[in-house]
Each structure stands twice: as C-alpha cells, then as structure tokens.
C-alpha cells in the first residue's frame, strides 16, 4: 500500500519505512497476553494500523487488516 487519498484530497504516502504517517496500536487485553521476553515480530503482527493525514489529521483505522476498508475518524476541536 504505497499511498492513500484522504477525504481532504491530501495524498498520504506510505512508502517510507518507518513512515511518519503510520501509527501502530494494540489493545490492553491483547498486550497483556505477552509477558517476559517478547517476540517483536509476533507483537507487530497483532497490532492494528492507523494512518494519519498530515493535513487534516483524519485517522484511517484498519481494524480488520489492510485489505479491508478503513474506519475513518475526523479531528474535532475541544470545546472551551
């Protein structure tokens, strides 16, 4: 997956490794299954990928893997 076209028309390039636009996430429950010395590759494979648009801050959450459609979240400002 070399790039994503964001809803704001920004092209998010993913070819750099590591990419400044890619975040990796694992749930607390899944993380707690690991103990002692951890196999980095196994941990990485359990993580979900999030792609962040550098322009509008929209998040593309690939909860079911990169081959499935992303859940898209938009940035909201805190109310004062």
Backbone as numpy.savetxt, mean C-alpha at the origin, in Angstrom:
# Nx Ny Nz CAx CAy CAz Cx Cy Cz
3.59 -4.29 -12.05 2.74 -3.12 -12.05 3.64 -1.88 -12.05
3.90 -1.32 -13.21 4.82 -0.19 -13.27 4.21 1.15 -12.90
2.88 1.33 -13.05 2.27 2.62 -12.74 0.77 2.50 -12.55
0.20 3.50 -11.86 -1.23 3.61 -11.64 -1.64 5.02 -12.05
-2.76 5.15 -12.73 -3.32 6.46 -13.04 -4.31 6.80 -11.93
-3.99 7.81 -11.14 -4.84 8.22 -10.03 -6.09 8.92 -10.55
-7.12 8.96 -9.70 -8.36 9.67 -10.03 -8.10 11.15 -10.31
-7.03 11.71 -9.75 -6.69 13.12 -9.96 -5.85 13.33 -11.22
-5.66 12.26 -12.00 -4.88 12.24 -13.25 -3.37 12.22 -13.05
-2.91 12.08 -11.81 -1.48 11.91 -11.54 -1.08 10.48 -11.91
0.03 10.33 -12.61 0.57 9.01 -12.90 1.51 8.64 -11.75
1.17 7.58 -11.03 1.98 7.13 -9.90 2.89 6.02 -10.40
4.16 6.30 -10.47 5.13 5.33 -10.98 5.60 4.41 -9.85
5.63 3.12 -10.14 5.98 2.13 -9.12 7.23 1.33 -9.49
7.93 1.74 -10.52 9.06 0.93 -10.98 10.29 1.06 -10.09
10.41 2.15 -9.30 11.55 2.26 -8.38 11.35 1.32 -7.20
12.41 0.59 -6.86 12.35 -0.31 -5.70 13.53 0.02 -4.80
13.30 0.47 -3.59 11.99 0.70 -2.99 11.33 1.95 -3.57
10.01 1.96 -3.55 9.25 3.08 -4.10 8.79 4.01 -2.99
8.94 5.32 -3.17 8.45 6.26 -2.17 6.92 6.32 -2.12
6.25 5.72 -3.11 4.79 5.76 -3.19 4.12 4.48 -2.69
4.91 3.51 -2.24 4.35 2.22 -1.80 4.57 2.06 -0.30
3.48 1.70 0.38 3.51 1.40 1.81 3.08 -0.05 1.97
3.65 -0.74 2.95 3.28 -2.12 3.22 2.65 -2.17 4.61
1.59 -2.99 4.75 0.84 -3.03 6.00 0.49 -4.48 6.35
0.48 -4.74 7.66 0.04 -6.04 8.16 -0.82 -5.78 9.40
-1.84 -6.58 9.59 -2.71 -6.39 10.76 -1.99 -6.81 12.03
-2.46 -6.29 13.16 -1.92 -6.68 14.46 -2.02 -8.19 14.67
-3.18 -8.75 14.32 -3.40 -10.19 14.51 -2.41 -11.01 13.70
-2.21 -10.64 12.44 -1.26 -11.39 11.61 0.17 -11.22 12.11
0.51 -10.01 12.54 1.86 -9.76 13.04 2.14 -10.59 14.29
1.14 -10.74 15.16 1.30 -11.50 16.39 1.54 -12.99 16.14
1.26 -13.47 14.94 1.54 -14.87 14.61 3.04 -15.11 14.46
3.81 -14.04 14.31 5.26 -14.16 14.19 5.89 -13.98 15.56
6.92 -14.75 15.85 7.65 -14.58 17.10 9.09 -15.03 16.89
9.96 -14.59 17.78 11.37 -14.94 17.66 11.97 -14.35 16.39
12.89 -15.08 15.81 13.48 -14.64 14.55 12.44 -14.76 13.44
12.32 -13.73 12.64 11.29 -13.68 11.61 11.91 -13.81 10.23
11.29 -14.62 9.38 11.70 -14.73 7.99 11.14 -13.52 7.26
12.01 -12.61 6.84 11.58 -11.36 6.20 10.72 -11.61 4.97
11.05 -12.62 4.19 10.28 -12.91 2.98 8.86 -13.36 3.33
8.73 -14.20 4.36 7.40 -14.65 4.78 6.56 -13.48 5.30
7.19 -12.60 6.08 6.49 -11.42 6.58 6.05 -10.54 5.42
6.94 -10.30 4.47 6.63 -9.47 3.31 5.45 -10.03 2.52
5.41 -11.35 2.34 4.33 -11.98 1.57 2.98 -11.84 2.26
2.97 -11.68 3.58 1.71 -11.53 4.32 1.20 -10.09 4.33
2.07 -9.15 3.95 1.70 -7.74 3.99 0.81 -7.35 2.81
-0.01 -6.35 3.04 -0.87 -5.78 2.00 -0.19 -4.52 1.47
-0.39 -4.24 0.19 0.24 -3.09 -0.43 -0.72 -1.90 -0.51
-0.20 -0.73 -0.18 -0.93 0.52 -0.30 -0.10 1.44 -1.17
-0.73 2.04 -2.17 -0.06 3.01 -3.04 -0.64 4.38 -2.73
0.26 5.34 -2.47 -0.17 6.70 -2.10 0.15 7.67 -3.24
-0.85 8.41 -3.66 -0.65 9.42 -4.69 0.12 10.59 -4.09
1.25 10.97 -4.69 2.02 12.08 -4.14 1.34 13.43 -4.33
0.36 13.50 -5.21 -0.31 14.76 -5.49 -1.52 15.01 -4.59
-2.50 14.09 -4.60 -3.74 14.30 -3.85 -3.81 13.51 -2.55
-2.81 12.65 -2.28 -2.72 11.82 -1.07 -3.73 10.68 -1.02
-4.43 10.42 -2.13 -5.39 9.31 -2.21 -4.62 8.01 -1.99
-5.25 7.05 -1.30 -4.64 5.75 -1.03 -5.35 4.66 -1.83
-4.55 3.81 -2.46 -5.05 2.64 -3.18 -4.63 1.42 -2.36
-5.61 0.77 -1.72 -5.35 -0.35 -0.81 -5.67 -1.65 -1.51
-4.64 -2.47 -1.73 -4.79 -3.76 -2.40 -4.94 -4.84 -1.33
-6.14 -4.94 -0.75 -6.39 -5.87 0.35 -6.44 -7.33 -0.09
-6.74 -7.57 -1.37 -6.86 -8.94 -1.87 -5.76 -9.26 -2.87
-4.70 -8.49 -2.86 -3.59 -8.74 -3.78 -3.60 -7.76 -4.93
-2.48 -7.64 -5.56 -2.27 -6.66 -6.61 -3.09 -6.95 -7.86
-3.52 -8.19 -8.04 -4.30 -8.56 -9.22 -5.78 -8.20 -9.08
-6.22 -7.88 -7.86 -7.62 -7.51 -7.62 -7.77 -6.00 -7.60
-8.98 -5.50 -7.82 -9.19 -4.05 -7.77 -8.84 -3.48 -6.39
-8.34 -2.27 -6.37 -7.97 -1.61 -5.12 -9.19 -0.97 -4.46
-9.15 -0.89 -3.13 -10.08 -0.07 -2.38 -9.45 1.32 -2.36
-10.21 2.36 -2.68 -9.64 3.70 -2.81 -10.14 4.59 -1.69
-9.21 5.25 -1.01 -9.52 6.14 0.10 -9.01 7.54 -0.22
-9.83 8.55 0.07 -9.43 9.93 -0.20 -9.06 10.65 1.09
-8.21 11.63 0.95 -7.70 12.43 2.06 -8.76 13.43 2.52
-8.95 13.53 3.83 -9.85 14.53 4.39 -9.08 15.38 5.39
-9.38 16.64 5.42 -8.76 17.53 6.40 -9.52 17.42 7.72
-8.79 17.53 8.83 -9.43 17.52 10.14 -10.24 18.78 10.34
-11.39 18.61 10.94 -12.22 19.78 11.26 -11.69 20.42 12.53
-11.73 21.72 12.57 -11.25 22.43 13.77 -12.38 22.77 14.70
